[in-house]
Amino acid sequence: MCATSKALTAVLCAALGAACGGGGDDDDDADDVASDAGGDASWELVQEHLPGALLSIWGTAADDIWAVGSDPDGGGPTVLRYDGTSWDPLDTGTVGDLWWVFGTGSGPVYMGGAGGVIIQYDGGEFTEMETPRADVTVFGIWGCSDDDVWAVGGELGGASGAFAWRLERGEDGDRWVEAAGFPTELTEGDAIWKAYGRTCDDVWLVGTDGLVVHWDGEAFEGARAGGESLFTVHANADRFVAVGGFGTGTLLENDGTGWVDASPEDVSPLVGVCLTGQGGLAVGQYATVVEREGGAAGAAWAAVDTGLSVDRTMHSVWVDPDGGVWTVGGQVLNAPFVDGVMLHRPAR
């Protein structure tokens, strides 16, 4: 259903300043589960102290989940896959941080990151794909079908280089090409952090300094929704939600009539968001979790006490089809980008 490297410090610090394996005591044990007393006792600490920070989580089912993240020692990015029983590390055969993982559920899984890299996982094999540029970072990937997939990003630090690529399929292999009509003026002072759509012709791209760009199937239309950088966007049948912020968290909703501020009071900057049919969750700095329970127009977002002693930044959140909540993060605001962490709230 849902699911933000070496660039992360520069990106978040620049954006915040301007504006969904192993480690710890046992490097080979990726399956230990721990929880602390207090708060919502249903939350579990699944992973902590992983060598690399975890930056994105996504899956097709409660027993088919991917988590990807940084490359802390240059030996390859952190990639974990869950089969319902254990989290197993995988070797992509590439190097560099991975910012995002996404698949349509019926086709390949795509992972994007530093150096303009997009890796395709299909049939048990990883393949590095052809992309237009190697001097940018792929921050987000989303698609409405196996044949209509987007990749977005920008240059390190997020101050320029905004781009949108589309997947192009061919008899001699698949590759990524520049999206026709993407506003070239955005490359001078913006990055695109994420893209998400409800349909192939209703897609929102969000980025630096409140940048919101809409694709209606024929053309792009860009605007600003406030001045805070927006790191992730997601949607359900009722609304789109974008999150970000500096100092305090920013959460904007759009039910089709425009972007409005629905930020909860006194929460830290938010980085990841995932909506469900009944509501949604957003996560951010200092392991902040906020939740919107119920789909009614008047429902408010409120902070959730996980009851866990975690102070890292949660970077991505995803809700599995059974209703289980998964969120990942780590030390992502300053180098080295390490100490990966994963939290889980089982389906209720």
Secondary structure, DSSP 8 states (H G I E B T S, - for coil): -----HHHHHHHHHHHHH-----TT-TT-----B--SSS-TT-EEEEEEESS-EEEEEEEETTEEEEEE--TTSS---EEEE-SS-EEE---S--S-EEEEEE-SSS-EEEEEGGGEEEEEETTEEEE-B-S-SSSEEEEEEEEETTEEEEEEESTTSSS--EEEEEE--TT--EEEE-TT--GGGGGT--EEEEEEEETTEEEEEEGGGEEEEE-SS-EEEEESSSS-EEEEEE-SS-EEEEEESSSEEEEEESSS-EEE---TT---EEEEEE-SSEEEEEEGGG-EEEEES--TT--EEE--------SEEEEEEE-TTS-EEEEEES-SSSS---EEEEEE---
